């Protein structure tokens, strides 16, 4: 079937890559010359027998379903590699295993042993090239690490190495990491949270750590700035909430999109030199932090703002209190005030917020008329996780999020002293339930848990009285030394009456001794009406609202996507106008709809997603087409081109003359032979 052929294609592709990697290693060892071609790191991500194994010692001897699947997948992949097939012992055991002869348990053990030896070759070479620096650091405390190894290090491994070096206060290794920039290897922060945590440590640490922080901020901005292109729209970036991650995200995006270049060479040591080239963007950028216009004209300004934001020193001032509720969370009124008072015609508003903003229809209509766009970005992504797990929302909604594979659990004690948790998910007395429980087996790096009381759809209030919210670490799943001492950061969002409160904490140890009492509150009933369904037009829950789009994420990749958002939305609007011109639409009199219909192009989250999918490699589209049936992307394009060429009597040689790839020419040639005559 198509699915089987697609699976075989992928297995062969992976096997060929592994063979190529092993060939590179053997060639490198034989000739001992400078290696220009390096192997991939594919082997790190492949399934193997230890994936899915319980970390709990009591369950270690049990075999999980996930472990069985990984073991089978491992054999399916490696049995197609030339290096495994050249091993006679492997092939004898493999054939015996397939024929169900002799002792299959023994055959399986031998197969896994041969595979482990091949993986060991790949891992050993990776360590020698600086791919697994953190492991080497733990073994020798960094004494044998060289500048060459660190310069070749990969982003994830360098991040782990930096964390270990900071923890052990190893200034030598920290200087090696910072000095990578002299070899053309700029170090970057992988996420907003990593920048915040490192900035806090650097603020209270020796100069060496501060220098590394400056170098990493510079590298992050250089990486993001390289993606910024010129666009016509002016941009207003606003972070109104008292949120470290939101403020840092807004500052980084504004700095990346700004036009200034900066050199801080004066009156600084060589290691402190920073030079950022001016961005090619002609975009005018306005930054509002806490409701206040904030100016940035130098790299020192960026560092100072980032430092204040990371330390929680940025407060809402001036006219900001009128934008905030008493808990400092952005509201619909806050956004409406920003749009009314600061957003100019034809400007784009990048709103960094954790709130799922509702905008009235008249505001949306006004934005469309004025040529403005609003893009909401949640730097934390809790809302996206809740949406992913189809979490329900109640009169009271309590959500727990963390960023490791460990098994944190959310406990809520109700007014009648009943405790809702993983062992008692549904109340016997009240409409209250734990509907999302994750990481029992350590399956996710972006877990979420959710408890709701009351029912918004049926307009049932939550029970009134005293609530207590507790977070507990049931089990560690992350690999690493001294797991019992590892503190797991988390955040809890409690929403009542449409108001969200965010709490931060960390669990250490396991079981009841790890309990953290996050918050206690008295619920006195609803103070606002139940939301009417027709008003629930929100940025994060809809995909077809015109000029209202949304995104989430606090990783470096998310920041890169965010700085390109304005250009993408402007491009969508340009193409929309071109299509309207083809249909003879008069833009001056045409009234654009508030919601886009399927089959039409508009400035919506749905169309932006479609545009991003279209950028995926051709091979991806071909594999999807083969797996799910229907013509591939190449065949579809070839059919359209062939029809046009036949209708206009254009010979196939014209494609070759105009430089079309041979694959496209052959596909069109094949389709032209099947084209029906034009009547």
N, C-alpha and C positions, 0 to 999 in steps of 0.2 A: 504494500500500500504506500501512499504518498508519505504518511507519517514515518513508516519504517525506513524508507529511502532517505528521508531527511535526517533521521537519527543516525543512519550509517554514514551519511555525508559529514555530519558533525564529529562523529567518533573518528573517522579517517583524518579529518582536519586536525583534531587534537593530537592524534597519534603521530602525524607527520611533523607537527611542531615539536613534540617531545623528542622524536628521532633527530631532528635538526639541532635541537639544544644539546643532546648528548654527543652528536658529531662535532659540534663546536668545541665542547669541553675536551674531547679526545684529541682533536687537532691542536688545541692550545697546549696540551701537555706534551704531545709528541715533538713539537717544534720549539716550544718555549720562546715564542716571539711575541712582539706586541700584538695584542688582539684587537682588531678593528671591529669585528662583529661580536656582539655579546648575545648570550642566549636570553630567551624570554623568561619571565617569572611565572609562567603558566602553571608549573608544577605546584606552586604554593596554594593555588586555588582549587586544585583537583580533588575529587572525592577520594578518601582513603579509609581504611578500616577503623581508624581511631575517631573519625568524625561521628558524633552521635553517641559516644560512649559516656555513660553517666559519670559525673565528677564526684558524686556522693560515694564514699567508700563502701557503704552498706549495699549500694546498688551496682558497684563496679563489675561484679561478676555476671550481672544480667545483661542480655543482649537486646538493645532497643531496635525497633523497626527501622529507625533512621540509620543505625549502624549497619544493619543488614543491607539496606539499599545502597549505602556508600561502598560497602565491600563488593557488591555485585558490579556497581558502576566502575569501581577501580579496576576490576579484572577485565571488564568489557573494553576499557580504554587501552590498558597496557598490553592486552593480548593482540592488539592490532599494530603494535610498534615492532619495527625490525629488530631492535635490540633485545626485546623479550623473546621474539620468535627464533632468534639465533641461539638462544639458551635451550639446549636439548632437554634439560631437566624440567624447565618451565613448560615446554611444549608437551612432554610426556604426561605431566600432571594435569595440564589443561585438557588434553584429549580424554584422559581418564575421568576427569571431573565432569566433562560434558556427557560422557557415556555412562556416568553414574557407576563406574567400576571401583573396586577396592574400597579404601577408606577415604571418603570425601573430605572428612575433617582434616586428615593428614595432607591430602592434596591441596586443600585450601591454604593450609599453613605454609606449605612450600611455595605456592604461588605468591603469597603475600610477602614471603621472605625475599624472593627474587625482586619483586617490585620495590620493596624497601631498600634493597641495595642500589637500584637504579635511582631512586629518589635521593638516596644519600649522596650519590655523585653530584646531582644537581644542587643539593643544599650546600655541600662542601665548596663547590665552585662559587656559589652565591656568596658565601661567607668571605671567601678570599677576595672577592670583588667589592665588598662593602655592602652587600644586600641584607646582611643579618647582623648589623653592628651591635644591636642591643644584646643579643645572645653572647657575643664575644666580650662585651663590656662586663656582663655579669660573671663571666668565667675568669677574666684576668683583671677586672677593675680598671679597664681602659689603658693599662700600662703598655700594651703591645699594639694599640690602635695607631695607624699612621695617617698622615694627611692625605695620601693617595686613596686609602680606603674610605675615609670620610668624604672626600670630594666625589667619589663614585656612589655614595650612599643614596638610597631611594627615600622618597618623602616619608612614607609610613615608618620605616625603620629609623630614620633620623629623628622623627617626632618622639619615638620611644626612647631612643638614646639620649635625647635632650632631657626628657623627664627623669631618667635614671641619673644623669650627670648633675642635674639640679638637686635631686634628692641627696646625693652623696657629696655635693659641693665640690665636684671635680672641675676646677678652673681650667686645667689643661685640655680636657675634652671639650669644654664649652668654647674655648678659644679656637680649637680645631674646627668646630662647627661654624663659628662666626667667620673664620678665615676662608671658608669655602667660596665666598664671594670673589676672592682674589683669583680663583681658578675658573671664574665664569659660572659658578654654581650658586645662584641666589637661593637662600633659604626662605621659606614662606610659612605662614601660619596655615594650618589645614582647616581651621574653623574659627568662628567668632569666639566661642567659649574658650578655645585654647589660647587665643590672644588675651582674653580677660584674665584667665588664670595666671598666665606667664607675666602679664603686666603687674599684677598684684605682687608676685614673687620678686620681680625685678625692682619694684619700688622700695622693698625692704631688704635688698641684697647688695652685695658689693658691686663695684663698677663693671666687672666682667659680665655679669648677667644683664645689666642695663645696656651694654654695648650690643650684646646678642639680640636683645629685644628691639633695639633701633634697627639693626641689620634685617631682622625678620619683618618688621613693619615695612621697611623700604622694599624688600623683596616681594611682599604681598601686594603693595601698591603698583610696583612695576609690572607684575603679572596681570593684575586686573586692568591697569591702564592700557596695556597692549591690545585689549579687546575693544576699546572705546573708539567709535568712528564718529565722524561729523554728522550731525543731524540738525534740522531746522528748528525743532521745538525747543523752547526754554524749559528747564526742569526745576521744579520745586520739590525738595526732599524734606520730609517732616517726620520726626520721632517725638511724639508728645507725651508718651508714658514714662513713668519712672522705672525704666527697664534698662539694665546694663547692656544686654545683648542688642536691643533695638537701637540704643544710642550709638553703640560702636558700629553697628551695621550702617546706619545713616552717615556717620562720619567717614567711614571707608569708601562708601559709594560716592559721596560728594567729592572727596579728595581725588578719587579715580577719574571722575568726570570733569573736574576743574581744568582750566587751561594753563595755570601757572606752572613754571618750572622753578626749581629751587636748588641752590647749592649751599651747604652749611660748612664749607671748608674753613671759613674764617674762624680763628681763635679756637680751633679744635684739634685734637690729636689725629694722627693718620687713621687710627681705627674707628674714629667717630665720623669720618667723612661720609657725607650723603649727597648724592646728586640725582635728582629725578628730572628726566626730560619732560618738556611740555607735551601734553596730550594733543593729538591731532584734532580733537573735538572742538567745534566752534560753538558748542552748547553753552548757554548761560545757565549757571547753577545757583540756586538759592537754598541755603540750609537753615532749617529751623529745628532747634533742640529744646524740648520742654516749652514750646510755644514762643521761643525767642529767636530772632534772626541772629545767626552765628557766622562770623566772617572767618575765612581761612585763606591766607595768602602766602603761607610758607610751610615747609615741612615741620618746623618747630611748632607751628600752630596745631598741626595734625597730631603730633606727639602729645602736646599738652592736653588737647581735647580728649584723645584716647585714654590718657592717664586718668583724667578726672572722671570719665565715664566708667572705666574699669574699677575705680575705687569708690564709685557711687557718690561722687561729689557734685554731679550735675543735678541741679534741682529746677523745678518749674518756677519761673519768675515772671515779672511784669504782668502781661495780660493772660498768662498761661492758666491761672486758677479758674478762669471762666471757661476754659476748654476741658477741665478735668472734673471728675467726680471726687468724692472725699477719699477714695482709695487710690487716686492717681491713675485710673484706667481710662483710656480713650473711649468716648461715647459717640453716638451718632451726632449729637449736638456739637461735639468738639470738632468733628470732621466738617460739618456744615459751616461752622464759624471760620475754619481755615479756608475752605473754598470761597466763602463770601468775602473775606477780608484780604486774602493774600494771593489767591490764584487768579492770574491774568488770562485773558482770552488766548486760545491756542497753546496754552501751556500744558505740560504733563505734570501730574502730582504723583510722586512716589511716596506712599504713606507706609512707614514702617510701624506695624502695630500687631498686637496679639488678639485684638478684638475683631470679631466677625461683623464688620460695620454694615448697618442697614441704611440705605439711602432712599428717601421718598422719591416717588415717580417724578414729581415736578423738578427736583434737583437733578435727576438723571437726564431729564429732557433739556434742562438748561445747559448741562455740560455738553450734550450733543450739539446744541445750537451754537455754543461758544467755541466749538472745536477743541474742547479740553478732554483729556483722558485721566482716569484715576487708576493707579495700580497699587494694590495693597500687598504688602509682603510681611509674612509672619516669620521673624528670624528664629523663633523657637520651634515651630512646627507642631505644637501640641494639637492644634485644630486639625491639621492634616492627618495625624495619627488617629485621632478620634473618628474622622471620616473614613479612614482606611479600614478600621475595625467595626464600622457601622454602630458606633456607640450611641446609646440613647441619651436624651436630655430630659431632665426633670425640673420640678420646682426648685430643687437643690441638686446641683451637679458637682461631683468631686472627682477630679482626675489627677492621676499620678503619672509622671513621666521621668525616665532616666535614660542613660546612653550607654549601658553595658548589657552583656548577656546574663548578668546575675538575676536572681529571682526575688525582686522586691515584691512585697504584698501590701495592699491597701486595706486597712481596717477602719470601719466607721461604727462608733457606738451611738445608737439611737436614743431618743428620749426615754424609752422604756427599758434601757440598759441592754437591749439586744445588740449583739455584735455581728455586723456584716463583714464577711471576709471570704477567702477562697474555700474555707471549710463549711461556711453557712452563707450561701450566696443570696438567698431570697428571704426576706422577712416574713414571719408567720403572722405578724400583726399589722404591718403598714405596707403601703405600696413603695417598697424600697428594695433595690437589687444591685448586686455586683454583676454587671453584664459583660465586662471585658477583664480577663485574667490572663496575663502573658508570662512568658519565659519560665514555664515549669521545667522545660528541658533546655533552656538557654538558646532559644531559636532566633532571637531578634536583637539587633543593636539599637533599634528605635522602638522600644516597648512602651506600652501605655496600659493603665488600668483605670476603670471607671465605675463609680457608684452613683446612682441617681435615686432621688426620693420624690414621690409625686409623679404626675403624668401631664406634660404640657399639651399633648394631643387631645386627651380627654378632659383637660382642665381640672385635674385633681391636685389639690394642694398637698405638700409634704406635711408630715406631722409636726406640730409646733413643740418647741422645747429645746433641751440642751443636747448638742452634738459634739462628739470628740473624734478627731481624725488622727490616726496613728499609721506610721509606716514602719514595716519590719522587713529585714533581710532574711528570707527563708533559707536561701542557699547561694553560695558563690559558684558561678559557672566560668568566670574569666580565668584563663590560665595565668600563672605567675607565682612568684615566691611570696611567702608570708600572706596568704590570702586572708587569713583570719584578722590581720591588721589593716586590711585594705578598706578605706572609707569610700562609700559609693554615693556620689552627689545625686540629688533628686530635686524635683520641684513639684509642687501640688497647686492646682488651680481650683478654687472653690467659687462657684457661681450661684448667687441667690438674687432674685428680683432683677435679673439682667445685669448685675454688677459682679465683676470678677476680681478676686483677690489672689495673688500669687505668693507662695511661701517656698523658701529654699531650705534645704537641710542635707544631712548625709547620714547613712547607716554604717555602723562598724560592728563586725562580728555577725553571728547568726542567731536565729530564734528570738525569744522574748528579750534577751539581754541586748539585742540590737534595736529594740523599739525606740522610735522617736515620736514624741507627741507633737504633732505639727501645729494643731490649732484647736481651740474650743470656741463654740459660739452658740448663742441662743437665737433660735428662729421664731419670729413672732407672726409669721404669715406673710402673704403677698402684700406689697405696698404699691405695686404697679399692675395694670391689667394683664391678663394672659395675652400673648402676642397673637394678632390676627394673621391668618395664613396668607392673605393677599399682600401683607406688608413685608413678608419675609424674603425680600430681595437683598441678598448679601453677597459680598465680594467672594467669599471662599466657598459658598454653597451653590453658586450658579456658574454656568460656563458660556451662556449665550447672551449675557447682558452687554449691550453696545457701550464701548468706552469705559467699562468697569471690569478690570482683570485682576488676577491674584496669583501669588506664588508663595512658596514656603522654603525654609532651609537656612542654616547658619554655617554651612561648610563653605570652603573656598570656591568650590564649583557653583554653589548657589549664588555667591556674590558675583561671580563672573557672568552668570545668566542674568542677574538683576541689572548690571550696568548695561547690558545689551537690550534690555526690555524696551527702552524708549525708541531705539532704532528699529526694533522689530515692530512695534506698534505704528511707528511712522511709515514703515514699509507696507504694512497691511493697509493703511489708509491710502497710500499712494496707488497701490494695485486696485483698491476698491474704486477710486476715482477713475482710473483707466478703464475698468470694466464698465462703469457707469457711462463713460464717454462712448464706448462701443454700442451701448444700448440707447444712446441719445438722451441721457438723463441730465436735466438742468440742475446743477448743484445749488444754484441760488434759490430755487423755488422748491426743490425736493425736500420733503420732511423725512428724515431717517427714522426707522423704527427703534424702539427701546430694546427689543429683543430680536435677535437674528434668527431667521428661519433656516432649516437645514437646506443645503444646496446653494446658499448665498454666502458671499464673502463680506465679513465685517470685522471691526476691531473688537474681538471678543477673546476670552480665554480659550474657547474651543478652536478658533481659527489660529491662534498663536500656537497651540499644541500641534495642530495639523502641520503648520509650517516647520516646527521643530522636528517632527517625525520625518518629514520629507528630506531633511538634511542627513538622515542616517545613511550609512554606506550602502552602495548598490547591492552588495552581497546580502545584507540584512533583508532588503526587500525581496530578493530572489528566494531566500530561504523561507521567509514567511509565505510567499506565494506558493512555493512547492508544498509546504506543510499544511496549508489551509485550503488548497485548491485554487483554481482560477489561474489566469495568465500572470506571469511575472511582470514586474515594472518595465523591463526591457521589451517584452512581447507587446505590452499595452501601447508603449510609445511607438514601437515599430509598426503596429497596425494603423495608428493614426497617420504616421508619416507616409506609409505605403499608399493609403487611400488618396492622400493629397497628391503624391507624385504621379499616380496613375491618372488621376483626374486632370492634371496639368501637363501630362506627357513629359515628365522630367526623368531622364535616364539615371540609372543607379550610379553611373560614373560621376555624377555631380556631387554625390555624397563623398566619394573618395577625394574628389578635387578640393572640396571644402574642409577636408581634414577630419572627417568623422572616424572614430575608431573602427577597426576591422570587425569587431564583435557586433557593433550597431549596424554596419553595412550588411553583414551576413544575415542579421535578424530581419532587416527591412527587405532584403532580397528574397528571403524565404516567405515573408508575408505578401510581397507583391505577386508572387506566383499563385496565391490563394484569393487575391482580391477579385471581387465580382465586377463585371463591366458596368460603367456608369451609363444609365439609360437617359 
